[in-house]
Amino acid sequence: MVLAGVAQAVGGDVTEAELQREVERLLDEAGLLWHHCPRAYRCRGPAGFPDLLALGLGGLLVAELKGPDGETSAAQDLWHWTAARAGLRPRLWRPADLNGRIATELDAIK
């Protein structure tokens, strides 16, 4: 992995920004189309839009990224609930998910 010592840091010292960069690397490695809006205040629409959209021939995944102790807002929960009801794959990823879970879930939509 690109993050030095990520195995030791899983769930620990990896920040949300570092997690974002590592997930972007995994998305590129998987050959998926993806989008992240780094400055949500510039985006239009209701609050809570997911951090990432990933698209492959196997489907569309929406993901919220949080640090080890980060919590989702009610607006983010609504987006994820609605995405699930629409048949999408909403995910909440944390640094601990760099243990292979994220890569496995991305492989599922290739």
C-alpha positions as CSV (number, residue, x, y, z in Angstrom):
1,M,0.0,0.0,0.0
2,V,1.1,3.6,-0.6
3,L,0.5,4.6,3.0
4,A,3.6,3.7,5.0
5,G,2.8,1.3,7.8
6,V,-0.9,1.2,6.9
7,A,-1.2,-2.3,8.4
8,Q,-0.1,-0.9,11.8
9,A,-2.1,2.3,11.4
10,V,-5.4,0.6,10.3
11,G,-8.0,2.2,12.5
12,G,-5.4,4.4,14.0
13,D,-3.5,7.3,12.7
14,V,-4.7,7.4,9.1
15,T,-6.6,10.7,8.6
16,E,-9.7,11.1,6.4
17,A,-7.6,12.9,3.8
18,E,-5.1,10.1,3.7
19,L,-7.9,7.6,3.4
20,Q,-9.3,9.6,0.5
21,R,-6.0,9.5,-1.3
22,E,-5.5,5.8,-0.8
23,V,-9.1,5.0,-2.0
24,E,-8.5,7.1,-5.0
25,R,-5.3,5.1,-5.7
26,L,-7.3,1.9,-5.3
27,L,-10.0,3.2,-7.7
28,D,-7.4,4.0,-10.3
29,E,-5.7,0.6,-9.8
30,A,-9.1,-1.1,-10.3
31,G,-9.7,0.9,-13.6
32,L,-13.0,2.3,-12.4
33,L,-14.5,5.6,-13.2
34,W,-14.9,7.8,-10.1
35,H,-15.7,11.2,-8.9
36,H,-15.0,13.1,-5.7
37,C,-16.0,16.7,-5.1
38,P,-13.3,18.0,-2.7
39,R,-15.0,21.3,-2.0
40,A,-18.6,20.4,-1.2
41,Y,-19.5,24.1,-0.8
42,R,-19.0,24.4,-4.6
43,C,-21.4,21.6,-5.4
44,R,-25.1,22.1,-5.9
45,G,-27.9,20.1,-4.4
46,P,-28.9,18.8,-1.0
47,A,-26.4,18.5,1.7
48,G,-24.9,15.1,2.5
49,F,-23.8,14.0,-1.0
50,P,-21.4,11.0,-0.7
51,D,-17.7,11.6,-0.8
52,L,-17.2,9.2,-3.7
53,L,-19.0,7.8,-6.7
54,A,-17.4,4.8,-8.3
55,L,-18.7,3.3,-11.6
56,G,-17.8,0.0,-13.2
57,L,-19.5,-2.5,-15.5
58,G,-20.7,-4.3,-12.4
59,G,-22.5,-1.3,-10.9
60,L,-22.4,2.0,-9.2
61,L,-21.1,2.4,-5.6
62,V,-21.4,5.5,-3.4
63,A,-19.1,5.8,-0.5
64,E,-18.7,8.1,2.5
65,L,-15.2,8.2,4.1
66,K,-14.7,8.9,7.7
67,G,-11.8,8.8,10.1
68,P,-11.7,6.2,12.9
69,D,-14.1,8.2,15.1
70,G,-16.0,10.2,12.5
71,E,-19.8,10.0,12.4
72,T,-22.2,10.5,9.5
73,S,-24.6,13.4,9.5
74,A,-28.4,12.9,9.2
75,A,-28.1,14.3,5.6
76,Q,-25.4,11.7,4.7
77,D,-27.5,9.0,6.3
78,L,-30.5,10.0,4.1
79,W,-28.3,9.9,0.9
80,H,-27.1,6.4,1.9
81,W,-30.6,5.1,2.8
82,T,-32.0,6.4,-0.5
83,A,-29.1,5.0,-2.5
84,A,-29.7,1.6,-0.9
85,R,-33.4,1.7,-1.7
86,A,-32.6,2.6,-5.3
87,G,-30.4,-0.5,-5.6
88,L,-27.0,1.1,-5.3
89,R,-24.2,0.1,-3.1
90,P,-23.8,2.7,-0.3
91,R,-20.6,2.2,1.8
92,L,-19.1,3.8,4.8
93,W,-15.3,3.3,4.8
94,R,-12.9,4.0,7.6
95,P,-9.1,3.5,7.8
96,A,-9.6,0.0,9.2
97,D,-11.3,-0.9,5.9
98,L,-7.9,-0.6,4.1
99,N,-7.4,-4.2,5.4
100,G,-8.7,-5.4,2.0
101,R,-12.4,-4.6,2.4
102,I,-12.3,-1.6,0.1
103,A,-10.4,-3.3,-2.6
104,T,-12.7,-6.3,-2.5
105,E,-15.8,-4.0,-2.7
106,L,-14.3,-2.1,-5.7
107,D,-13.4,-5.4,-7.4
108,A,-17.1,-6.3,-7.1
109,I,-18.1,-3.5,-9.5
110,K,-15.4,-3.8,-12.1
